[in-house]
């Protein structure tokens, strides 16, 4: 049974995820709301697109940390480490932080897609599979230079790694990995459409601008 301590930790994870890094950096240092430009998302990719690397890099790092640190809150719970109950609670905290990022209470419930925050969550919960997925992301990005394509590919391979490669037996974690993959596809429907039409912007890895 979840007690008041665990409930407060889930709330803390949501509030941590709700910190709208992209929005605050954009308004504080550039006097603009990144949600009014580019894709309209308050995430790292749109920050890179609208404000460039100097803003995008810290947003990316902090958005990853939001998910990672939220999962780390599980160490303050009453669950014993490495048990299924502990892992399940880690996932609950990760989901809370992700919901905070997508629906941030500090930014009018208008957030981002949560790709970076998901990365932080899976790095904390299943670092081995997440590390391989990161390698896949980097390779796809270097070869094709589409952040969206790299993100979706890494997301799709994550459940395969969890189930077939690392043979994780926790059904909740397996379900979570599948949901993550599905969510990445659903939240990138517009990107998929632009990719099919060859209208998706490519990332120029050596400058702050993007190419069409």
ChimeraX commands (.cxc) that place a marker at each C-alpha (Angstrom):
marker #1 position 0.00,0.00,0.00 radius 0.5
marker #1 position 1.31,3.46,-0.89 radius 0.5
marker #1 position 1.65,5.67,2.16 radius 0.5
marker #1 position 1.93,9.45,2.56 radius 0.5
marker #1 position 5.70,9.33,2.07 radius 0.5
marker #1 position 5.43,7.69,-1.36 radius 0.5
marker #1 position 2.59,10.02,-2.33 radius 0.5
marker #1 position 4.71,13.06,-1.52 radius 0.5
marker #1 position 7.62,11.63,-3.49 radius 0.5
marker #1 position 5.41,11.18,-6.56 radius 0.5
marker #1 position 4.22,14.77,-6.17 radius 0.5
marker #1 position 7.83,15.93,-5.87 radius 0.5
marker #1 position 8.71,14.01,-9.05 radius 0.5
marker #1 position 5.85,15.72,-10.90 radius 0.5
marker #1 position 6.94,19.16,-9.69 radius 0.5
marker #1 position 10.53,18.42,-10.67 radius 0.5
marker #1 position 9.39,17.43,-14.15 radius 0.5
marker #1 position 7.25,20.57,-14.30 radius 0.5
marker #1 position 10.27,22.87,-14.23 radius 0.5
marker #1 position 9.95,24.39,-17.75 radius 0.5
marker #1 position 13.62,24.75,-18.55 radius 0.5
marker #1 position 13.14,25.76,-22.18 radius 0.5
marker #1 position 10.47,28.34,-21.33 radius 0.5
marker #1 position 12.39,29.91,-18.47 radius 0.5
marker #1 position 15.72,30.08,-20.32 radius 0.5
marker #1 position 14.02,31.52,-23.37 radius 0.5
marker #1 position 12.19,34.20,-21.41 radius 0.5
marker #1 position 15.04,35.03,-19.03 radius 0.5
marker #1 position 17.91,35.28,-21.50 radius 0.5
marker #1 position 16.23,35.80,-24.89 radius 0.5
marker #1 position 12.95,37.49,-23.96 radius 0.5
marker #1 position 10.93,35.01,-26.01 radius 0.5
marker #1 position 8.72,32.00,-25.34 radius 0.5
marker #1 position 10.06,29.09,-27.42 radius 0.5
marker #1 position 6.52,27.69,-27.56 radius 0.5
marker #1 position 5.58,30.51,-29.89 radius 0.5
marker #1 position 8.19,29.51,-32.47 radius 0.5
marker #1 position 9.36,26.43,-34.37 radius 0.5
marker #1 position 7.43,23.31,-33.44 radius 0.5
marker #1 position 5.75,25.03,-30.50 radius 0.5
marker #1 position 7.16,22.53,-28.01 radius 0.5
marker #1 position 8.95,23.47,-24.80 radius 0.5
marker #1 position 11.72,20.94,-25.24 radius 0.5
marker #1 position 15.40,20.69,-26.07 radius 0.5
marker #1 position 14.97,20.08,-29.81 radius 0.5
marker #1 position 12.83,23.16,-30.33 radius 0.5
marker #1 position 15.20,25.18,-28.14 radius 0.5
marker #1 position 18.08,24.18,-30.40 radius 0.5
marker #1 position 15.95,25.11,-33.41 radius 0.5
marker #1 position 14.83,28.50,-32.09 radius 0.5
marker #1 position 17.65,29.67,-29.81 radius 0.5
marker #1 position 20.68,27.63,-30.85 radius 0.5
marker #1 position 23.23,25.52,-28.99 radius 0.5
marker #1 position 23.98,27.93,-26.15 radius 0.5
marker #1 position 20.39,27.58,-24.96 radius 0.5
marker #1 position 19.72,24.08,-26.28 radius 0.5
marker #1 position 22.55,22.28,-24.50 radius 0.5
marker #1 position 21.62,23.36,-20.94 radius 0.5
marker #1 position 17.94,22.66,-21.65 radius 0.5
marker #1 position 18.81,19.17,-22.89 radius 0.5
marker #1 position 21.01,18.42,-19.88 radius 0.5
marker #1 position 18.49,19.66,-17.34 radius 0.5
marker #1 position 15.54,17.91,-19.00 radius 0.5
marker #1 position 17.47,14.63,-18.83 radius 0.5
marker #1 position 18.36,15.33,-15.19 radius 0.5
marker #1 position 14.69,15.93,-14.34 radius 0.5
marker #1 position 13.80,12.37,-15.26 radius 0.5
marker #1 position 16.95,10.90,-13.71 radius 0.5
marker #1 position 16.65,12.73,-10.40 radius 0.5
marker #1 position 12.94,11.99,-10.16 radius 0.5
marker #1 position 13.66,8.25,-10.32 radius 0.5
marker #1 position 16.43,8.67,-7.74 radius 0.5
marker #1 position 13.79,9.85,-5.27 radius 0.5
marker #1 position 12.89,6.17,-4.90 radius 0.5
marker #1 position 15.84,5.85,-2.53 radius 0.5
marker #1 position 13.80,7.89,-0.04 radius 0.5
marker #1 position 10.89,5.45,-0.18 radius 0.5
marker #1 position 10.16,2.54,2.13 radius 0.5
marker #1 position 10.70,-0.01,-0.65 radius 0.5
marker #1 position 13.76,-2.24,-0.55 radius 0.5
marker #1 position 16.22,-1.52,-3.39 radius 0.5
marker #1 position 16.31,-3.86,-6.40 radius 0.5
marker #1 position 12.98,-5.49,-5.57 radius 0.5
marker #1 position 10.15,-5.44,-8.10 radius 0.5
marker #1 position 8.22,-3.08,-5.86 radius 0.5
marker #1 position 11.18,-0.68,-5.81 radius 0.5
marker #1 position 11.56,-0.79,-9.60 radius 0.5
marker #1 position 7.83,-0.28,-10.06 radius 0.5
marker #1 position 7.97,2.76,-7.79 radius 0.5
marker #1 position 10.94,4.10,-9.75 radius 0.5
marker #1 position 8.80,3.88,-12.88 radius 0.5
marker #1 position 5.93,5.63,-11.12 radius 0.5
marker #1 position 8.26,8.49,-10.22 radius 0.5
marker #1 position 9.58,8.59,-13.78 radius 0.5
marker #1 position 6.08,8.74,-15.22 radius 0.5
marker #1 position 5.20,11.53,-12.78 radius 0.5
marker #1 position 8.20,13.58,-13.93 radius 0.5
marker #1 position 7.32,12.91,-17.56 radius 0.5
marker #1 position 3.75,14.10,-17.00 radius 0.5
marker #1 position 5.21,17.16,-15.33 radius 0.5
marker #1 position 7.35,17.89,-18.38 radius 0.5
marker #1 position 4.45,17.43,-20.81 radius 0.5
marker #1 position 1.91,19.23,-18.59 radius 0.5
marker #1 position 4.02,21.60,-16.44 radius 0.5
marker #1 position 2.11,23.27,-13.66 radius 0.5
marker #1 position 4.64,26.14,-13.78 radius 0.5
marker #1 position 4.01,26.88,-17.46 radius 0.5
marker #1 position 0.28,26.67,-18.05 radius 0.5
marker #1 position 0.35,22.90,-18.69 radius 0.5
marker #1 position 2.04,23.52,-22.08 radius 0.5
marker #1 position 5.28,21.56,-22.15 radius 0.5
marker #1 position 7.33,19.42,-24.50 radius 0.5
marker #1 position 7.24,15.88,-25.86 radius 0.5
marker #1 position 9.40,14.54,-23.04 radius 0.5
marker #1 position 12.06,12.70,-25.06 radius 0.5
marker #1 position 14.96,14.02,-22.97 radius 0.5
marker #1 position 13.08,13.39,-19.72 radius 0.5
marker #1 position 12.30,9.82,-20.81 radius 0.5
marker #1 position 16.00,9.37,-21.46 radius 0.5
marker #1 position 16.76,10.41,-17.90 radius 0.5
marker #1 position 14.15,7.99,-16.57 radius 0.5
marker #1 position 15.40,4.96,-18.49 radius 0.5
marker #1 position 19.03,5.79,-17.68 radius 0.5
marker #1 position 18.14,5.62,-14.00 radius 0.5
marker #1 position 15.94,2.53,-14.20 radius 0.5
marker #1 position 17.73,0.42,-16.84 radius 0.5
marker #1 position 21.11,2.04,-17.64 radius 0.5
marker #1 position 22.40,-0.84,-19.79 radius 0.5
marker #1 position 19.53,-0.83,-22.28 radius 0.5
marker #1 position 19.38,2.96,-22.20 radius 0.5
marker #1 position 23.09,3.25,-23.00 radius 0.5
marker #1 position 22.73,1.05,-26.07 radius 0.5
marker #1 position 19.67,3.06,-27.17 radius 0.5
marker #1 position 21.76,6.25,-26.85 radius 0.5
marker #1 position 24.42,4.76,-29.11 radius 0.5
marker #1 position 21.70,3.95,-31.66 radius 0.5
marker #1 position 20.39,7.52,-31.37 radius 0.5
marker #1 position 23.83,9.01,-31.97 radius 0.5
marker #1 position 24.51,6.76,-34.97 radius 0.5
marker #1 position 21.15,7.60,-36.54 radius 0.5
marker #1 position 21.68,11.30,-35.91 radius 0.5
marker #1 position 25.17,11.28,-37.43 radius 0.5
marker #1 position 24.01,9.33,-40.49 radius 0.5
marker #1 position 20.67,10.99,-41.23 radius 0.5
marker #1 position 20.79,14.22,-39.14 radius 0.5
marker #1 position 17.11,14.00,-38.20 radius 0.5
marker #1 position 16.56,14.32,-34.43 radius 0.5
marker #1 position 13.02,12.97,-34.76 radius 0.5
marker #1 position 14.11,9.88,-36.68 radius 0.5
marker #1 position 16.95,9.21,-34.25 radius 0.5
marker #1 position 14.61,9.60,-31.26 radius 0.5
marker #1 position 11.98,7.25,-32.66 radius 0.5
marker #1 position 14.54,4.63,-33.65 radius 0.5
marker #1 position 16.15,4.67,-30.22 radius 0.5
marker #1 position 12.71,4.49,-28.60 radius 0.5
marker #1 position 11.65,1.53,-30.73 radius 0.5
marker #1 position 14.82,-0.42,-30.02 radius 0.5
marker #1 position 14.58,0.13,-26.24 radius 0.5
marker #1 position 11.84,-2.49,-25.58 radius 0.5
marker #1 position 13.69,-4.93,-27.85 radius 0.5
marker #1 position 16.78,-4.47,-25.71 radius 0.5
marker #1 position 14.81,-4.85,-22.49 radius 0.5
marker #1 position 12.99,-7.99,-23.61 radius 0.5
marker #1 position 15.32,-9.82,-25.98 radius 0.5
marker #1 position 18.84,-8.66,-25.17 radius 0.5
marker #1 position 18.94,-8.02,-21.43 radius 0.5
marker #1 position 15.99,-10.37,-20.76 radius 0.5
marker #1 position 14.36,-8.24,-18.06 radius 0.5
marker #1 position 11.59,-10.18,-16.34 radius 0.5
marker #1 position 9.81,-7.30,-14.60 radius 0.5
marker #1 position 6.49,-7.08,-16.46 radius 0.5
marker #1 position 5.90,-3.48,-15.41 radius 0.5
marker #1 position 9.27,-2.42,-16.83 radius 0.5
marker #1 position 8.58,-4.36,-20.04 radius 0.5
marker #1 position 5.18,-2.68,-20.36 radius 0.5
marker #1 position 6.77,0.71,-19.67 radius 0.5
marker #1 position 9.37,0.20,-22.40 radius 0.5
marker #1 position 6.64,-0.68,-24.91 radius 0.5
marker #1 position 4.53,2.32,-23.89 radius 0.5
marker #1 position 7.57,4.60,-24.24 radius 0.5
marker #1 position 8.14,3.35,-27.78 radius 0.5
marker #1 position 4.48,3.81,-28.69 radius 0.5
marker #1 position 4.35,7.26,-27.13 radius 0.5
marker #1 position 7.40,8.42,-29.07 radius 0.5
marker #1 position 5.72,7.38,-32.31 radius 0.5
marker #1 position 2.42,9.05,-31.39 radius 0.5
marker #1 position 4.06,12.32,-30.32 radius 0.5
marker #1 position 6.10,12.41,-33.53 radius 0.5
marker #1 position 3.23,11.97,-35.97 radius 0.5
marker #1 position 3.83,15.39,-37.51 radius 0.5
marker #1 position 7.52,14.63,-37.81 radius 0.5
marker #1 position 6.72,11.33,-39.53 radius 0.5
marker #1 position 4.52,13.19,-42.00 radius 0.5
marker #1 position 7.30,15.71,-42.70 radius 0.5
marker #1 position 9.84,12.90,-43.06 radius 0.5
marker #1 position 7.66,11.14,-45.63 radius 0.5
marker #1 position 7.26,14.42,-47.51 radius 0.5
marker #1 position 11.00,15.14,-47.15 radius 0.5
marker #1 position 10.17,18.38,-45.37 radius 0.5
marker #1 position 11.70,17.58,-41.97 radius 0.5
marker #1 position 14.55,19.88,-40.90 radius 0.5
marker #1 position 18.00,18.37,-40.60 radius 0.5
marker #1 position 20.33,19.24,-37.76 radius 0.5
marker #1 position 23.61,20.82,-38.75 radius 0.5
marker #1 position 25.90,19.23,-36.18 radius 0.5
marker #1 position 28.58,21.85,-36.60 radius 0.5
marker #1 position 26.51,24.99,-36.23 radius 0.5
marker #1 position 23.51,26.24,-34.31 radius 0.5
marker #1 position 21.26,26.34,-37.36 radius 0.5
marker #1 position 19.19,23.67,-39.05 radius 0.5
marker #1 position 18.88,22.83,-42.71 radius 0.5
marker #1 position 15.78,22.03,-44.72 radius 0.5
marker link #1:1,2 radius 0.2
marker link #1:2,3 radius 0.2
marker link #1:3,4 radius 0.2
marker link #1:4,5 radius 0.2
marker link #1:5,6 radius 0.2
marker link #1:6,7 radius 0.2
marker link #1:7,8 radius 0.2
marker link #1:8,9 radius 0.2
marker link #1:9,10 radius 0.2
marker link #1:10,11 radius 0.2
marker link #1:11,12 radius 0.2
marker link #1:12,13 radius 0.2
marker link #1:13,14 radius 0.2
marker link #1:14,15 radius 0.2
marker link #1:15,16 radius 0.2
marker link #1:16,17 radius 0.2
marker link #1:17,18 radius 0.2
marker link #1:18,19 radius 0.2
marker link #1:19,20 radius 0.2
marker link #1:20,21 radius 0.2
marker link #1:21,22 radius 0.2
marker link #1:22,23 radius 0.2
marker link #1:23,24 radius 0.2
marker link #1:24,25 radius 0.2
marker link #1:25,26 radius 0.2
marker link #1:26,27 radius 0.2
marker link #1:27,28 radius 0.2
marker link #1:28,29 radius 0.2
marker link #1:29,30 radius 0.2
marker link #1:30,31 radius 0.2
marker link #1:31,32 radius 0.2
marker link #1:32,33 radius 0.2
marker link #1:33,34 radius 0.2
marker link #1:34,35 radius 0.2
marker link #1:35,36 radius 0.2
marker link #1:36,37 radius 0.2
marker link #1:37,38 radius 0.2
marker link #1:38,39 radius 0.2
marker link #1:39,40 radius 0.2
marker link #1:40,41 radius 0.2
marker link #1:41,42 radius 0.2
marker link #1:42,43 radius 0.2
marker link #1:43,44 radius 0.2
marker link #1:44,45 radius 0.2
marker link #1:45,46 radius 0.2
marker link #1:46,47 radius 0.2
marker link #1:47,48 radius 0.2
marker link #1:48,49 radius 0.2
marker link #1:49,50 radius 0.2
marker link #1:50,51 radius 0.2
marker link #1:51,52 radius 0.2
marker link #1:52,53 radius 0.2
marker link #1:53,54 radius 0.2
marker link #1:54,55 radius 0.2
marker link #1:55,56 radius 0.2
marker link #1:56,57 radius 0.2
marker link #1:57,58 radius 0.2
marker link #1:58,59 radius 0.2
marker link #1:59,60 radius 0.2
marker link #1:60,61 radius 0.2
marker link #1:61,62 radius 0.2
marker link #1:62,63 radius 0.2
marker link #1:63,64 radius 0.2
marker link #1:64,65 radius 0.2
marker link #1:65,66 radius 0.2
marker link #1:66,67 radius 0.2
marker link #1:67,68 radius 0.2
marker link #1:68,69 radius 0.2
marker link #1:69,70 radius 0.2
marker link #1:70,71 radius 0.2
marker link #1:71,72 radius 0.2
marker link #1:72,73 radius 0.2
marker link #1:73,74 radius 0.2
marker link #1:74,75 radius 0.2
marker link #1:75,76 radius 0.2
marker link #1:76,77 radius 0.2
marker link #1:77,78 radius 0.2
marker link #1:78,79 radius 0.2
marker link #1:79,80 radius 0.2
marker link #1:80,81 radius 0.2
marker link #1:81,82 radius 0.2
marker link #1:82,83 radius 0.2
marker link #1:83,84 radius 0.2
marker link #1:84,85 radius 0.2
marker link #1:85,86 radius 0.2
marker link #1:86,87 radius 0.2
marker link #1:87,88 radius 0.2
marker link #1:88,89 radius 0.2
marker link #1:89,90 radius 0.2
marker link #1:90,91 radius 0.2
marker link #1:91,92 radius 0.2
marker link #1:92,93 radius 0.2
marker link #1:93,94 radius 0.2
marker link #1:94,95 radius 0.2
marker link #1:95,96 radius 0.2
marker link #1:96,97 radius 0.2
marker link #1:97,98 radius 0.2
marker link #1:98,99 radius 0.2
marker link #1:99,100 radius 0.2
marker link #1:100,101 radius 0.2
marker link #1:101,102 radius 0.2
marker link #1:102,103 radius 0.2
marker link #1:103,104 radius 0.2
marker link #1:104,105 radius 0.2
marker link #1:105,106 radius 0.2
marker link #1:106,107 radius 0.2
marker link #1:107,108 radius 0.2
marker link #1:108,109 radius 0.2
marker link #1:109,110 radius 0.2
marker link #1:110,111 radius 0.2
marker link #1:111,112 radius 0.2
marker link #1:112,113 radius 0.2
marker link #1:113,114 radius 0.2
marker link #1:114,115 radius 0.2
marker link #1:115,116 radius 0.2
marker link #1:116,117 radius 0.2
marker link #1:117,118 radius 0.2
marker link #1:118,119 radius 0.2
marker link #1:119,120 radius 0.2
marker link #1:120,121 radius 0.2
marker link #1:121,122 radius 0.2
marker link #1:122,123 radius 0.2
marker link #1:123,124 radius 0.2
marker link #1:124,125 radius 0.2
marker link #1:125,126 radius 0.2
marker link #1:126,127 radius 0.2
marker link #1:127,128 radius 0.2
marker link #1:128,129 radius 0.2
marker link #1:129,130 radius 0.2
marker link #1:130,131 radius 0.2
marker link #1:131,132 radius 0.2
marker link #1:132,133 radius 0.2
marker link #1:133,134 radius 0.2
marker link #1:134,135 radius 0.2
marker link #1:135,136 radius 0.2
marker link #1:136,137 radius 0.2
marker link #1:137,138 radius 0.2
marker link #1:138,139 radius 0.2
marker link #1:139,140 radius 0.2
marker link #1:140,141 radius 0.2
marker link #1:141,142 radius 0.2
marker link #1:142,143 radius 0.2
marker link #1:143,144 radius 0.2
marker link #1:144,145 radius 0.2
marker link #1:145,146 radius 0.2
marker link #1:146,147 radius 0.2
marker link #1:147,148 radius 0.2
marker link #1:148,149 radius 0.2
marker link #1:149,150 radius 0.2
marker link #1:150,151 radius 0.2
marker link #1:151,152 radius 0.2
marker link #1:152,153 radius 0.2
marker link #1:153,154 radius 0.2
marker link #1:154,155 radius 0.2
marker link #1:155,156 radius 0.2
marker link #1:156,157 radius 0.2
marker link #1:157,158 radius 0.2
marker link #1:158,159 radius 0.2
marker link #1:159,160 radius 0.2
marker link #1:160,161 radius 0.2
marker link #1:161,162 radius 0.2
marker link #1:162,163 radius 0.2
marker link #1:163,164 radius 0.2
marker link #1:164,165 radius 0.2
marker link #1:165,166 radius 0.2
marker link #1:166,167 radius 0.2
marker link #1:167,168 radius 0.2
marker link #1:168,169 radius 0.2
marker link #1:169,170 radius 0.2
marker link #1:170,171 radius 0.2
marker link #1:171,172 radius 0.2
marker link #1:172,173 radius 0.2
marker link #1:173,174 radius 0.2
marker link #1:174,175 radius 0.2
marker link #1:175,176 radius 0.2
marker link #1:176,177 radius 0.2
marker link #1:177,178 radius 0.2
marker link #1:178,179 radius 0.2
marker link #1:179,180 radius 0.2
marker link #1:180,181 radius 0.2
marker link #1:181,182 radius 0.2
marker link #1:182,183 radius 0.2
marker link #1:183,184 radius 0.2
marker link #1:184,185 radius 0.2
marker link #1:185,186 radius 0.2
marker link #1:186,187 radius 0.2
marker link #1:187,188 radius 0.2
marker link #1:188,189 radius 0.2
marker link #1:189,190 radius 0.2
marker link #1:190,191 radius 0.2
marker link #1:191,192 radius 0.2
marker link #1:192,193 radius 0.2
marker link #1:193,194 radius 0.2
marker link #1:194,195 radius 0.2
marker link #1:195,196 radius 0.2
marker link #1:196,197 radius 0.2
marker link #1:197,198 radius 0.2
marker link #1:198,199 radius 0.2
marker link #1:199,200 radius 0.2
marker link #1:200,201 radius 0.2
marker link #1:201,202 radius 0.2
marker link #1:202,203 radius 0.2
marker link #1:203,204 radius 0.2
marker link #1:204,205 radius 0.2
marker link #1:205,206 radius 0.2
marker link #1:206,207 radius 0.2
marker link #1:207,208 radius 0.2
marker link #1:208,209 radius 0.2
marker link #1:209,210 radius 0.2
marker link #1:210,211 radius 0.2
marker link #1:211,212 radius 0.2
view
